[in-house]
Amino acid sequence: MEKEKNEIANGHLFIPELRKAIANVRDRNELWKLLSGALQGLADFKNFHIHSVDHHTNTYFPFFIENRSSPRNLSEFRALSNTRSPLDDVIVCDAVRSDKSFVITLAEVLEVKSAPFWISVNYDYGIREALVTPLRIKKEIVGICYFWSAKNEAFGKRFMEIMDGISTEIAYAVSNTIIREIVNPSGWINELLLSFSHQLSEVRTRADLDLVLKRELKKLFHFDEYLVTAIDVKTKDDCVFATSLTSHPDVLDWVRSSKSGKLIWQHAADSAVPFIINLEDLDFRCAPPCLADIEVENAGEIMLAILPEAGKGRFGLILTSYKKNSFDPADRHFVQCISRHLGTAVVNILVNEELEHKEKHKSLLLSFSHDIAAVRNKQDLTTAIEKAVSQLSTISRFVIRSINEDEKTMSLFLYDSHVRRAIEELGHHFVLDAVYPIEDGISDAVLEGNETIVYVLQDWIDAGKAPSYFHFWRSMDVDKCVATPLKTGTRKLGIFWVDSDEPDVDMIDSMCAQISIAMSNIIANEHLLKYKQRLEIENEHLQEQIRSIYNFSDIIGTSTPMQRVYQLMSLVAHSNATVLILGETGTGKELIARGIHESSPRKNKLMVKVNCAALPVTLIESELFGYERGAFTGAFERRIGKFELAQNGTLFLDEVGELPLEVQVKLLRVLQEREFERLGGKASIKVDVRIIAATNRNLLTEVAEGRFRPDLYYRLNVFPIVVPPLRERREDIPYLAHYFLGRYSKNQLCKVTGISAGAMSELKAYNWPGNVRELEHMIERSVLLSDSKILTQIYLPEVNDQDGAGSATAITNLAGVEKQHIIGVLRRCGGKISGKGGAAELLKLPPSTLNSKMRKLGIGKNSIE
């Protein structure tokens, strides 16, 4: 027994017996079973396949691809098994020149630009190595055999010798099998039909059907375009079900033509098999215009087949070719075989579309119900209906007319934007206030019933029975109007009018049931809104206190740049990511930081602010990390730093670009390690702090010039948020101005309640180098100097006409603006800096910070006088 195994391993018995078995192979499956069974275990391979070589076309194509042991989907398998490629492909070219088996590494082959696509397919499925065996008959190559392995060095010398020993027998088996299939192709065709039918069974949408017909069917025989169309259509509806002729709109008109349809489908109906029409034998007026467009009147043909089992309707398949004699009897037989499966696929698509249609309506009604529940006034109701109608292609415009208190007349209750635009364009504003009697033969009939009624306007106009509003609708090119009564119980509310050529009555009825409830609740909701307004007035002081504590609500603005900022804030708020807020001075970076903190899970903890620019260099480190008693002269007791104070909360590093390099190093360590040591201390302190940094500097420039550490920059720049300057969001200026006006006019004897249009124009035209902070101070100053309830003058810096509107004179930079503003405030305060009523209080700055800025800007007593 052991001796026999050794002989097989040595090839004494194995190769001759395998040669005899291969010689008796009669089809592809038999060859696959023989080789996979005999060779399994002799090498660590997952699967194998064979290419056949066609020397007449200098191409190769798959003889078979073993897909039973791999996870390839059917679509991919079909793509691999129906592709011809040139013999100059890498690997194939090597196999043609080689006499022996050789091993390839897929990773190396993929580096070559001309690598065939099936190499990458196998690589994606985990294949890393392949054994390539040329199959030759009398030195002429007829095929190539590939064994695929997920491992490297899987094929030994002995396995390669076995493959070389049986390669000629495999070559004869491949050649003989192909010859037998040419003589008797039914087996191979049945395999293709089975695969294509499986493809159709997975079709669920028209897009799926389009993919199968364009990609898969063209692999089986040649055609150029296809149409699946409904036949015997009684209405003028679009009868094209699916087509590849989207770039040929004329052919769609031809298919929709009843005359062309009758002429061409009559031939197909009389034929027991798919009908082929040669354009030489056809009146070209009945031919597809796509063929006429490309001038192939005498060189094209079409094939038609009626699809059985296509539900209640009848559907047909049209295949077009731009060449003469493209379709042969085998193609006709193939189309006849797949027509039943194609008909079933059409039915499945129609069923799925009907289900999707119902689900869409259910979803729409559910969404509409939610929107209606929130309706409080006419505008809300209009918006809710417009939103629902926009999702229904069958409805164009709508109007609601309500019954007046006299219960004898009706007036316009609400209407959509399309009707509003038509009224303005036609100049028919009289309909907005018009009163119509209920008893006009139309309205009374609708209100007496409980069903939707469809009116053809022109019929009533021709009969002389149309009310005046029918003529108005006809002026808007409305053909049909759908009227549905609006009722709650026995109470009649009005009529819902819809412009629709093909109304979905059930959908409209369902919508009107909810519209009726909304109409009956609008008056009560208006009372609730008034009560809410009173509550808001009573709570104004409380809300102001909350806003003063939590500055998140101070973020004013609805412009597009600010919407982007809000979006970024909402994305990062619930994470622990480090945020870097960038923006010019006065843009509100601290408010953004406060807003992120108040929206985060840390909102119940402290947000500790550190103004890096206001602290002396010698105190920054102790301020951030704290110090132990005796750490330096004057350290009489231990003091915790800002990092410890912000434990489990947020640390806001304002003007982080001002930090000296020696502090940047220690800050970087804290950010990396989440631990630090107090000055004079030895123990490491762990902290859980969320970092938000802000700066008005260009940190990349600072890094390039050596004033800011690049590693700290990249550590801080995890999630940057750029706050736009005020000049880039001028549409927010009115909201900001009125907000500051309300804040600073409360304590004035003459309360300022508004801003004139001229003053607002000046605000919008000014360049605002100091951004929102400058705007706030300008409004505060103007309120103090105003003696009327309407602010008519804004005390902006002088404008030089030569520089154009909004450009400040003698102010070329932000420092100049800041200097001028501080001087103005100091003059108002009589030179007083600190204390009650001092400039520091008005500017909301610590006195030490104000003194530092005055020294920096060169502001002295002479400047104030």
C-alpha positions in Angstrom: 0.0 0.0 0.0 2.8 2.4 1.0 4.7 1.5 -2.2 1.7 2.3 -4.4 1.4 5.8 -2.8 5.0 6.5 -3.4 4.6 5.4 -7.0 1.7 7.8 -7.5 3.6 10.6 -5.9 6.5 9.9 -8.2 4.3 9.8 -11.2 4.9 6.2 -12.1 1.2 5.3 -11.9 -0.5 8.7 -11.6 0.4 10.5 -14.8 -0.4 7.7 -17.2 -3.7 6.9 -15.6 -4.7 10.6 -15.6 -3.8 10.9 -19.3 -6.1 8.0 -20.1 -8.9 9.6 -18.0 -8.5 13.0 -19.8 -8.6 11.4 -23.2 -12.1 10.1 -22.4 -13.5 13.5 -21.4 -16.5 14.7 -23.5 -17.6 18.1 -22.0 -16.3 20.9 -19.9 -17.9 19.9 -16.6 -16.5 16.4 -16.9 -13.0 17.9 -17.5 -13.4 20.2 -14.5 -14.5 17.3 -12.2 -11.7 15.1 -13.3 -8.9 17.7 -12.8 -10.2 19.1 -9.6 -10.6 15.6 -8.1 -7.3 14.2 -9.3 -5.1 17.2 -8.5 -6.7 18.3 -5.2 -4.3 17.8 -2.4 -1.2 17.7 -4.6 -0.9 21.5 -4.2 -2.6 24.2 -2.2 -4.8 25.8 -4.8 -8.3 27.3 -4.4 -9.5 27.0 -8.0 -8.4 26.9 -11.6 -9.6 27.9 -15.1 -8.6 27.4 -18.7 -8.4 29.9 -21.5 -8.9 28.8 -25.1 -6.7 30.5 -27.9 -8.2 31.5 -31.2 -5.4 32.0 -33.7 -7.8 33.3 -36.4 -8.6 36.4 -34.4 -5.4 36.5 -32.3 -7.6 36.4 -29.1 -8.1 34.2 -26.1 -11.3 33.6 -24.2 -12.4 31.5 -21.2 -13.0 27.8 -21.9 -14.3 27.4 -18.3 -14.0 29.3 -15.1 -14.4 27.3 -11.9 -16.6 29.5 -9.7 -17.9 26.9 -7.2 -15.3 27.4 -4.6 -15.0 31.2 -4.8 -17.3 33.9 -3.6 -17.7 35.6 -7.0 -21.1 36.8 -7.8 -22.9 35.7 -10.9 -22.6 39.1 -12.7 -18.8 39.1 -12.3 -18.6 35.5 -13.4 -20.5 36.2 -16.5 -18.2 39.2 -17.3 -15.2 36.9 -17.0 -16.6 34.1 -19.0 -17.8 36.1 -22.0 -14.8 38.3 -22.7 -12.3 38.0 -25.6 -8.9 39.6 -25.1 -5.8 40.0 -27.4 -2.9 37.6 -27.2 -0.4 40.3 -26.4 -1.7 40.6 -22.8 1.0 40.1 -20.3 1.1 36.5 -18.9 -0.7 35.2 -22.0 2.1 36.5 -24.1 4.6 34.7 -21.8 2.6 31.5 -21.9 2.5 31.5 -25.8 6.3 31.7 -25.8 6.9 29.2 -23.0 7.1 25.4 -23.3 6.9 24.6 -19.6 4.7 25.6 -16.7 5.8 28.7 -14.7 4.6 30.5 -11.5 3.6 34.2 -11.4 3.0 36.5 -8.4 -0.1 38.5 -8.9 1.2 41.6 -7.1 4.1 41.8 -9.5 1.9 41.4 -12.6 -0.5 44.1 -11.4 2.4 46.6 -11.5 2.4 46.2 -15.3 0.0 48.6 -17.0 -1.1 46.0 -19.6 -2.2 43.5 -16.9 -5.5 41.9 -17.9 -8.5 42.8 -15.7 -9.1 39.2 -14.5 -5.8 39.3 -12.7 -7.1 42.1 -10.5 -10.4 40.3 -10.0 -8.6 37.2 -8.7 -6.3 39.4 -6.5 -9.3 41.1 -4.9 -10.6 37.6 -3.9 -7.3 36.9 -2.1 -5.3 35.1 -4.8 -1.6 35.8 -4.5 0.1 33.2 -6.8 -0.8 31.3 -10.0 0.7 28.3 -11.9 0.5 28.9 -15.7 0.6 25.8 -17.9 0.6 26.3 -21.8 -1.6 23.7 -23.6 -0.1 22.7 -26.9 -0.9 20.3 -29.8 2.1 19.7 -32.0 3.8 22.8 -30.6 0.9 25.0 -31.4 -0.7 26.6 -28.4 -4.5 26.0 -28.1 -5.1 27.1 -24.5 -3.6 28.1 -21.2 -4.4 26.5 -17.8 -4.2 28.5 -14.5 -4.2 27.2 -10.9 -4.8 29.9 -8.3 -3.5 29.9 -4.7 -3.9 32.3 -1.8 -0.4 31.5 -0.7 3.0 32.1 -2.0 5.3 29.2 -3.0 2.2 26.9 -3.2 3.3 25.0 -6.3 6.2 22.6 -6.0 8.5 21.3 -8.7 6.7 17.9 -8.7 3.2 19.5 -9.3 4.7 21.5 -12.2 6.1 18.3 -13.7 2.7 16.6 -13.4 1.0 19.5 -15.2 3.6 19.5 -18.0 3.1 15.7 -18.2 -0.7 16.0 -18.9 -0.7 19.4 -20.7 -1.0 17.8 -24.2 -4.0 15.6 -23.1 -5.7 18.7 -21.6 -5.1 20.5 -24.9 -6.7 17.7 -26.9 -9.6 17.7 -24.4 -10.2 21.4 -24.8 -9.9 21.3 -28.6 -12.3 18.3 -28.9 -14.8 19.8 -26.6 -15.0 23.0 -28.5 -15.4 21.1 -31.8 -18.3 19.0 -30.3 -20.0 22.2 -29.0 -19.8 23.8 -32.5 -21.4 20.7 -33.9 -24.0 20.4 -31.1 -24.3 23.8 -29.3 -27.5 23.0 -27.3 -25.7 22.2 -24.1 -23.7 25.4 -24.1 -26.7 27.5 -25.1 -28.8 26.0 -22.4 -26.1 27.0 -19.9 -26.1 30.5 -21.2 -29.9 30.6 -21.1 -29.9 29.4 -17.5 -27.4 32.0 -16.5 -29.3 34.8 -18.3 -32.6 33.7 -16.8 -31.0 33.8 -13.4 -29.9 37.4 -14.1 -33.5 38.3 -15.0 -34.9 36.7 -11.9 -32.9 39.1 -9.8 -34.3 42.2 -11.6 -36.3 44.5 -9.4 -36.2 47.9 -11.1 -36.1 49.3 -14.6 -32.5 50.2 -14.0 -31.7 46.6 -13.2 -33.5 45.5 -16.4 -31.5 48.1 -18.4 -28.3 46.8 -17.0 -29.0 43.2 -17.8 -30.2 43.9 -21.3 -27.4 46.3 -22.2 -24.5 44.4 -20.5 -25.5 40.8 -20.4 -27.7 40.2 -23.4 -25.1 41.9 -25.7 -22.6 39.3 -24.6 -24.7 36.5 -26.1 -25.4 38.0 -29.5 -25.1 41.3 -31.4 -27.6 44.2 -31.4 -27.3 48.0 -31.1 -30.4 49.3 -29.3 -33.3 47.8 -27.4 -36.8 48.9 -26.3 -39.3 47.3 -24.0 -42.6 48.9 -24.8 -46.3 48.5 -23.9 -48.5 47.7 -26.9 -52.2 48.2 -27.5 -52.1 51.3 -25.4 -55.5 53.0 -25.4 -54.5 56.3 -23.8 -51.8 58.8 -24.7 -49.6 57.7 -21.8 -45.9 57.1 -22.2 -45.8 53.5 -23.4 -42.0 53.1 -23.3 -41.2 50.8 -20.4 -37.4 50.6 -20.8 -35.0 51.6 -23.5 -31.3 52.3 -24.4 -32.4 55.0 -26.8 -32.3 57.9 -24.4 -30.1 59.7 -26.8 -32.6 59.2 -29.6 -35.8 61.0 -28.6 -37.3 60.6 -32.1 -37.5 56.8 -31.7 -39.5 57.3 -28.5 -42.1 59.3 -30.5 -42.1 56.6 -33.1 -42.9 53.9 -30.5 -45.6 56.1 -29.0 -47.2 56.5 -32.4 -50.4 54.4 -32.6 -50.1 54.0 -36.4 -46.5 52.8 -36.3 -47.3 50.5 -33.4 -50.2 48.9 -35.2 -48.2 48.4 -38.4 -45.2 46.9 -36.8 -46.8 44.8 -34.0 -49.3 43.2 -36.4 -46.4 41.4 -38.0 -45.1 40.3 -34.7 -48.5 39.1 -33.5 -48.9 37.0 -36.6 -45.5 35.3 -36.2 -45.0 32.3 -33.9 -41.4 33.3 -33.3 -39.7 36.7 -33.0 -40.2 38.6 -36.2 -37.2 40.1 -38.1 -37.8 43.1 -40.4 -35.2 44.0 -43.0 -35.4 47.7 -43.7 -35.1 47.0 -47.5 -38.5 45.3 -47.3 -40.1 47.9 -45.0 -41.8 51.2 -45.8 -39.2 53.4 -44.3 -41.8 55.8 -42.9 -42.6 53.1 -40.4 -39.0 52.4 -39.5 -37.4 53.6 -36.3 -36.2 57.2 -36.7 -32.9 56.3 -34.9 -32.0 54.2 -38.0 -33.0 57.0 -40.3 -30.9 59.5 -38.4 -27.7 57.5 -39.0 -28.6 56.9 -42.6 -28.7 53.1 -42.6 -32.0 52.7 -44.5 -30.7 49.8 -46.6 -28.3 48.2 -44.0 -30.3 47.8 -40.8 -32.9 45.5 -39.4 -35.1 45.1 -36.3 -36.3 42.1 -34.4 -39.7 42.1 -32.5 -41.0 39.8 -29.9 -44.2 39.9 -27.9 -43.6 39.0 -24.2 -45.9 36.5 -22.7 -46.9 36.5 -19.0 -46.6 40.3 -18.8 -49.6 40.8 -16.5 -52.8 42.5 -17.7 -51.0 44.7 -20.2 -49.1 43.5 -23.3 -45.4 44.3 -23.7 -43.0 43.8 -26.6 -39.3 43.7 -27.1 -37.6 45.6 -30.0 -34.0 44.9 -30.9 -32.4 47.1 -33.5 -29.2 46.6 -35.5 -27.4 49.1 -37.7 -26.1 46.3 -39.9 -27.8 44.1 -42.4 -28.3 40.4 -41.7 -27.2 40.8 -38.0 -29.9 38.5 -36.6 -29.7 34.8 -37.5 -32.1 32.0 -36.6 -30.1 31.2 -33.5 -30.6 34.7 -32.2 -34.3 34.5 -32.9 -34.5 31.2 -31.0 -32.6 32.7 -28.1 -34.9 35.7 -27.9 -37.9 33.4 -28.0 -36.4 31.4 -25.1 -35.9 34.4 -22.9 -39.1 36.3 -23.8 -41.1 34.5 -21.1 -38.5 35.2 -18.5 -38.3 38.8 -19.7 -42.1 39.1 -19.4 -41.9 37.8 -15.9 -39.2 40.4 -15.1 -41.5 43.1 -16.4 -44.3 41.9 -14.2 -42.0 41.9 -11.2 -40.9 45.4 -11.9 -44.5 46.6 -12.3 -45.5 44.9 -9.0 -42.5 46.4 -7.2 -43.3 49.9 -8.7 -46.9 49.6 -7.5 -45.7 48.6 -4.0 -43.2 51.5 -4.0 -46.0 53.8 -5.2 -48.2 52.7 -2.3 -45.3 53.0 0.2 -44.4 56.4 -1.1 -47.9 57.6 -0.6 -48.0 56.1 2.9 -44.7 57.8 3.7 -46.0 61.1 2.2 -49.2 60.9 4.1 -47.3 60.2 7.3 -45.0 63.1 6.7 -47.9 65.3 5.8 -49.7 64.3 9.0 -46.6 65.3 11.0 -46.5 68.7 9.2 -50.2 69.3 9.6 -49.9 68.6 13.4 -47.5 71.6 13.6 -49.8 73.9 11.6 -50.8 77.1 13.5 -51.7 79.6 10.8 -52.4 79.9 7.1 -48.8 80.2 6.1 -47.9 77.0 7.9 -50.8 75.2 6.2 -49.7 76.5 2.8 -46.1 75.4 3.4 -47.2 71.9 4.5 -49.5 71.4 1.4 -46.8 72.8 -0.9 -44.3 70.3 0.5 -46.6 67.4 0.0 -47.7 68.5 -3.5 -44.1 68.9 -4.6 -43.7 65.2 -4.2 -46.8 64.4 -6.3 -46.2 64.7 -10.0 -49.9 64.6 -10.7 -50.7 67.9 -8.9 -49.5 71.3 -10.3 -51.3 74.0 -8.4 -53.9 74.3 -5.6 -56.3 76.8 -4.1 -58.5 76.6 -0.9 -61.7 78.6 -0.8 -63.4 78.8 2.6 -67.0 79.4 3.6 -67.5 82.9 5.1 -69.4 83.6 8.3 -72.6 84.3 6.4 -72.5 80.6 5.1 -73.7 81.9 1.7 -70.5 83.0 0.1 -66.9 81.8 -0.2 -63.6 83.6 -0.3 -60.0 82.8 -1.0 -58.4 81.1 2.0 -55.0 80.3 0.7 -53.1 79.4 -2.5 -49.7 78.2 -3.6 -46.8 80.2 -5.0 -47.6 79.2 -8.6 -51.1 80.7 -8.3 -49.6 83.8 -6.7 -47.1 84.2 -9.5 -49.9 83.8 -12.1 -52.0 86.5 -10.4 -49.1 88.9 -10.5 -48.2 88.2 -14.1 -51.8 88.4 -15.4 -52.7 91.3 -13.1 -55.8 89.5 -11.7 -55.4 90.8 -8.1 -59.2 91.2 -7.9 -59.5 87.4 -7.2 -57.7 87.9 -3.8 -60.6 89.8 -2.3 -63.4 88.4 -4.5 -66.5 86.9 -2.8 -68.3 84.1 -4.7 -71.8 82.7 -3.9 -71.9 79.1 -2.9 -74.9 78.3 -5.1 -73.2 78.5 -8.5 -73.9 75.0 -9.6 -70.3 73.9 -8.9 -69.5 74.7 -5.3 -72.8 73.7 -3.9 -72.6 70.3 -5.7 -69.1 69.7 -4.2 -70.1 70.7 -0.7 -73.3 68.5 -0.7 -71.3 65.4 -1.5 -68.3 63.7 0.2 -66.4 62.8 -2.9 -63.8 64.4 -5.2 -65.2 65.7 -8.5 -63.2 66.3 -11.7 -64.2 69.2 -13.9 -63.1 69.8 -17.5 -63.2 73.6 -17.5 -63.6 74.2 -21.3 -66.7 72.0 -21.3 -68.5 74.2 -18.7 -67.2 77.3 -20.4 -68.6 76.2 -23.8 -71.9 75.3 -22.2 -72.1 78.8 -20.7 -72.5 77.4 -17.1 -69.0 78.2 -15.8 -68.6 80.5 -12.8 -66.2 83.4 -13.2 -63.3 81.6 -11.4 -63.3 78.9 -14.1 -62.3 81.6 -16.7 -59.5 82.8 -14.4 -58.1 79.2 -14.2 -58.4 78.8 -17.9 -56.3 82.0 -18.3 -53.6 80.0 -16.4 -53.9 77.2 -19.0 -55.6 74.9 -16.6 -57.5 72.1 -18.4 -58.9 70.1 -15.5 -59.8 71.1 -11.9 -60.3 68.6 -9.1 -62.6 69.7 -6.3 -62.8 68.1 -2.9 -65.0 69.2 0.0 -63.3 70.1 3.3 -65.4 69.1 6.3 -65.0 68.2 10.0 -67.9 66.0 11.0 -71.0 67.8 9.7 -69.3 71.2 9.6 -68.5 72.5 6.1 -65.3 74.5 5.8 -64.6 75.0 2.2 -63.3 73.4 -1.0 -59.8 72.2 -2.0 -59.2 72.9 -5.7 -56.3 71.1 -7.5 -54.9 71.5 -11.0 -54.3 67.9 -12.2 -54.7 66.1 -15.5 -54.5 62.6 -14.0 -55.6 63.1 -10.3 -54.9 60.5 -7.7 -58.3 60.7 -6.1 -57.5 58.5 -3.1 -54.4 60.5 -2.3 -56.3 63.9 -2.5 -59.1 62.6 -0.3 -56.6 61.5 2.3 -54.9 64.8 2.3 -58.1 66.8 2.5 -59.2 64.9 5.7 -56.1 66.3 7.4 -56.4 69.7 5.8 -59.9 70.0 7.2 -58.6 69.4 10.7 -55.9 72.0 10.3 -58.3 74.6 9.0 -60.6 74.1 12.0 -57.6 74.5 14.4 -56.0 77.6 12.8 -58.1 80.1 14.8 -57.5 78.4 18.1 -53.8 78.2 17.3 -53.7 81.9 16.6 -55.0 82.5 20.1 -52.2 80.2 21.4 -49.7 82.2 19.5 -50.9 85.5 21.1 -50.6 83.8 24.5 -47.1 82.6 23.7 -46.1 86.2 22.6 -47.3 87.5 26.0 -45.3 84.8 27.8 -42.3 85.8 25.8 -42.6 89.4 26.8 -43.0 88.5 30.4 -40.0 86.3 30.3 -37.8 88.8 28.3 -35.9 89.8 31.4 -35.2 86.2 32.3 -34.1 85.3 28.8 -31.8 88.3 28.8 -30.2 87.0 32.0 -29.8 83.6 30.5 -28.2 85.1 27.4 -25.8 87.1 29.6 -24.8 83.9 31.3 -24.7 81.6 28.4 -23.5 83.6 25.4 -24.4 80.9 22.9 -27.6 82.7 22.1 -25.5 85.9 21.3 -24.4 84.3 18.1 -26.5 86.3 15.6 -26.7 85.6 11.9 -28.4 83.5 9.2 -26.0 84.1 6.3 -24.5 81.3 4.3 -21.0 81.7 5.9 -22.6 81.5 9.4 -24.7 78.5 8.4 -21.5 76.7 7.6 -20.1 77.7 11.0 -23.2 76.4 12.7 -23.0 73.1 10.8 -19.3 72.6 11.9 -20.3 73.5 15.5 -23.0 70.8 15.5 -20.7 68.2 14.0 -17.9 68.7 16.6 -20.0 69.6 19.7 -20.6 66.1 20.9 -17.1 64.9 20.4 -13.9 65.5 22.4 -11.9 66.6 19.4 -9.7 69.7 19.8 -11.2 72.7 18.0 -9.2 75.6 16.5 -11.3 78.7 15.9 -9.8 81.1 13.4 -10.9 84.6 12.6 -10.2 88.3 12.8 -10.4 90.3 16.0 -14.0 91.0 16.9 -15.7 88.2 14.9 -17.0 86.4 18.0 -14.6 83.5 18.4 -15.3 83.3 22.1 -19.1 83.0 21.4 -18.4 80.1 19.0 -16.3 78.4 21.7 -19.1 79.0 24.3 -21.6 77.6 21.9 -19.6 74.4 21.3 -19.2 73.9 25.1 -22.9 74.5 25.9 -23.9 71.9 23.2 -21.4 69.3 24.4 -21.8 66.6 27.0 -19.5 68.7 29.2 -22.0 71.6 29.4 -22.7 71.0 33.1 -19.0 71.5 33.8 -16.9 74.7 33.6 -15.6 76.3 30.5 -12.4 78.0 31.6 -11.1 80.9 29.5 -7.4 81.8 29.3 -6.5 85.0 27.4 -3.0 84.1 26.3 -2.4 87.7 25.0 -3.4 89.4 28.3 -1.1 87.4 30.6 2.5 88.5 31.1 5.0 86.0 29.8 6.3 85.2 33.3 2.8 84.3 34.6 1.4 82.2 31.7 2.9 78.9 32.8 1.8 79.3 36.4 -1.7 80.4 35.2 -2.1 77.3 33.0 -0.5 74.7 35.3 -0.6 76.2 38.8 2.2 76.1 41.3 3.2 74.6 44.6 3.9 76.6 47.8 7.4 78.0 47.6 7.8 77.4 43.9 9.0 81.0 43.5 9.1 84.2 45.5 5.6 85.2 46.5 4.2 81.7 46.2 2.9 81.5 49.7 0.3 78.8 49.1 -0.5 76.1 46.5 -2.7 77.3 43.6 -4.3 75.2 41.0 -4.0 76.2 37.3 -6.6 76.5 34.6 -6.1 72.9 33.4 -7.1 71.6 36.8 -9.9 74.1 37.1 -11.4 72.8 33.8 -11.2 69.1 34.8 -14.0 67.2 32.9 -14.9 70.5 31.2 -13.5 72.8 28.5 -10.4 74.9 28.4 -10.6 77.8 26.0 -7.2 79.2 25.0 -8.0 82.6 23.5 -5.3 84.2 21.3 -3.2 81.0 21.5 -0.9 82.4 18.8 0.5 84.8 21.4 2.0 82.0 23.5 5.8 82.1 23.8 7.7 79.2 22.5 8.8 77.9 25.9 5.2 77.6 27.0 4.2 76.0 23.7 6.5 73.1 24.5 4.8 72.4 27.8 1.3 72.9 26.3 2.1 70.4 23.6 3.1 67.8 26.3 -0.2 68.3 28.1 -2.1 67.9 24.9 -0.2 64.7 24.0 0.0 63.0 27.4 -3.0 64.6 29.1 -0.9 65.1 32.2 1.3 67.9 33.6 3.1 69.0 36.7 2.6 72.2 38.8 5.4 74.6 39.0 7.6 73.4 41.8 5.8 70.1 41.9 7.0 66.6 41.2 3.8 64.5 40.8 2.1 64.2 37.5 -1.5 65.3 37.4 -3.9 63.5 34.9 -6.6 65.7 33.4 -9.6 65.1 31.2 -10.1 68.5 29.4 -11.5 69.4 26.1 -9.3 72.0 24.3 -10.8 74.8 22.2 -8.2 77.3 20.9 -8.7 80.6 19.1 -6.5 83.1 17.3 -6.6 85.9 14.9 -3.2 85.1 13.6 -2.3 83.1 10.5 -0.6 80.2 12.4 0.9 78.7 9.2 2.7 81.9 8.7 3.8 81.9 12.3 5.1 78.4 11.9 7.0 79.3 8.8 8.6 82.3 10.5 9.5 80.2 13.6 7.2 81.9 16.1 4.9 78.9 16.5 5.8 75.2 16.9 4.5 73.1 13.9 3.9 70.1 16.1 1.6 72.2 18.4 -0.1 73.7 15.4 -1.0 70.2 14.0 -2.1 69.1 17.5 -4.5 72.1 17.8 -5.7 72.1 14.2 -7.7 68.9 14.5 -11.0 70.5 13.7 -10.6 74.1 12.4 -13.6 76.5 12.3 -13.1 79.8 10.4 -15.4 82.6 11.6 -16.1 84.9 8.7 -15.5 88.7 9.1 -18.5 90.9 9.2 -17.8 92.3 5.7 -18.3 88.8 4.3 -21.7 88.4 5.9 -23.3 91.8 5.4 -26.8 90.3 5.3 -26.4 89.7 9.1 -25.7 93.4 9.9 -29.4 94.3 10.3 -30.0 91.5 12.8 -26.8 92.3 14.8 -27.6 96.0 14.8 -31.1 95.5 16.2 -29.8 93.1 18.7 -27.3 95.6 20.1 -29.8 98.3 19.8 -32.1 96.4 22.1 -29.3 95.7 24.5 -28.0 99.3 24.9 -31.3 101.2 24.7 -32.9 99.6 27.8 -31.3 101.9 30.3 -31.7 105.1 28.3 -34.4 107.7 29.2 -35.4 107.9 25.5 -35.5 104.3 24.5 -34.3 103.8 20.9 -36.6 101.3 19.1 -35.4 101.3 15.5 -32.9 102.3 12.9 -33.7 104.3 9.9 -33.1 103.0 6.4 -30.4 105.5 5.7 -28.5 104.6 8.8 -28.8 100.9 8.0 -27.4 101.6 4.5 -24.4 103.3 6.1 -23.9 100.3 8.3 -24.0 97.9 5.4 -21.7 100.1 3.3 -19.0 100.4 6.0 -16.0 98.0 5.8 -16.0 97.0 9.5 -12.3 96.3 10.1 -13.2 95.7 13.8 -16.0 93.3 12.8 -18.9 92.6 15.2 -17.2 94.1 18.2 -16.8 97.4 16.3 -20.4 97.3 15.2 -21.5 96.8 18.9 -19.5 99.7 20.1 -20.7 101.9 17.2 -24.4 101.1 18.1 -23.7 101.7 21.8 -22.2 105.1 21.0 -25.0 106.1 18.6 -27.6 105.1 21.2 -25.9 107.3 23.8 -25.9 110.3 21.5 -29.4 109.7 20.1 -32.3 112.0 21.2 -35.1 110.2 19.3 -36.7 106.8 19.2 -35.3 106.1 15.7 -31.6 106.0 15.2 -31.0 108.2 12.2 -27.2 108.7 12.5 -24.4 106.2 13.0 -21.1 107.8 14.2 -18.9 105.9 11.8 -15.3 107.0 11.0 -15.1 109.7 8.3 -15.3 108.5 4.7 -13.1 109.8 1.9 -15.2 110.1 -1.3 -12.1 109.4 -3.4 -11.7 106.0 -1.7 -15.3 105.0 -2.4 -18.1 104.3 -0.1 -17.3 102.4 3.1 -13.6 102.9 3.1 -12.4 104.7 6.2 -9.9 107.6 6.0 -6.8 107.8 8.0 -7.4 104.2 9.1 -5.3 101.8 7.2 -5.2 98.9 9.7 -7.1 97.4 12.6 -4.7 99.0 15.2 -5.8 102.4 14.0 -9.5 101.6 14.3 -8.9 100.2 17.8 -6.9 103.2 18.9 -9.5 105.6 17.7 -12.3 103.7 19.4 -10.4 103.5 22.7 -9.7 107.3 22.6 -13.4 108.0 21.9 -14.5 105.9 24.9 -11.9 107.5 27.2 -13.1 111.0 26.2 -16.6 110.0 27.0 -15.5 108.7 30.5 -13.4 111.8 31.2 -10.2 109.9 31.0 -11.3 107.4 33.8 -10.0 104.0 33.1 -11.0 101.6 35.9 -13.8 101.6 38.4 -17.5 102.3 38.0 -18.2 104.1 34.7 -14.7 103.8 33.6 -13.5 103.0 30.1 -12.5 99.4 31.0 -16.1 98.7 32.1 -17.6 100.1 28.9 -15.1 98.2 26.8 -15.6 95.1 28.9 -11.9 94.7 29.4 -9.8 94.2 32.5 -8.1 97.5 33.4 -4.7 95.8 33.1 -5.5 94.7 29.6 -6.8 98.2 28.7 -3.6 99.8 30.1 -1.5 97.3 28.1 -3.4 98.2 24.9 -3.0 101.9 25.5 0.7 101.6 25.9 1.0 99.4 22.8 -1.1 101.9 20.7 0.7 105.0 22.2 -2.4 106.5 23.8 -1.6 109.0 26.5 -3.2 112.0 28.2 -2.4 114.2 25.2 -4.5 111.9 23.0 -7.5 112.3 25.2 -7.5 116.0 25.5 
